[in-house]
Amino acid sequence: MRVMDPELSIIIPAYNEAEHLEKVVTELTASLRGAGISHEICVVDNGSSDGTLALVEKLAAEDPNVTYVHLEKNQHYGGGVLEGLKGARGAVIGWADADGQVDPKDIVRLYSKMMEEGKELGKAVRIVRSDGHFRAIQTRIYNGIFSALFLTRYSDVNAKPKLLTRSAAETLALCSRDYFLDPEFVIKALRMRMSITEVETTWRERQSGSTRIHALAGLSFLRSMLAYRFGIR
């Protein structure tokens, strides 16, 4: 007998996150179950060289709501998310990081707000951050440029979680395989005149390790923004 598709699928791209991934998945599972949301948590082992694959195999064996995708070679952040989205079964699908900075309760709040408002797209806006002053300043500058280029009220375009209905996913046809996947979500929503519901969130400290976004990422983002703004992409 076919298992009923869940209400919500969350993709977690994971590259060498074995140290804390189980805690992240367990916390997310508890929040979704507590809210009574039927769910799927799909962890994408994005070419990890540590014990991430063995851990996600264990988690999937213990909980039928946890699935995984194994990628032999790292497909970068966006590529990992896109690989997970391909097989996601939820009526609403989305993604969050594997480092624990997204509070699972915010995923529940965003999903609930989307359902209440009948919206197809949802995203976070970080009002409190725990990742340092440099990142906060970099984000403000980046978002200021984004707002000026695209004449939009939406802020913090890189914030997660991001959620969208299955039909919206087909409409947006996201394709960025790098960190520009998150801004692409907003840009294509603007192009399609699709409204995005937002919730204010607190960006927590990483469970362990450090960010993999290098200092030159801002230049890469700027190039991609200009390409989208002036019709190159």
Beta strands, then each sheet from edge to edge (+ up, - down):
strand 1: 8-14
strand 2: 39-46
strand 3: 66-71
strand 4: 92-95
strand 5: 121-129
strand 6: 162-165
strand 7: 196-203
sheet 1: 3+ 2+ 1+ 4+ 6- 5+ 7+
end
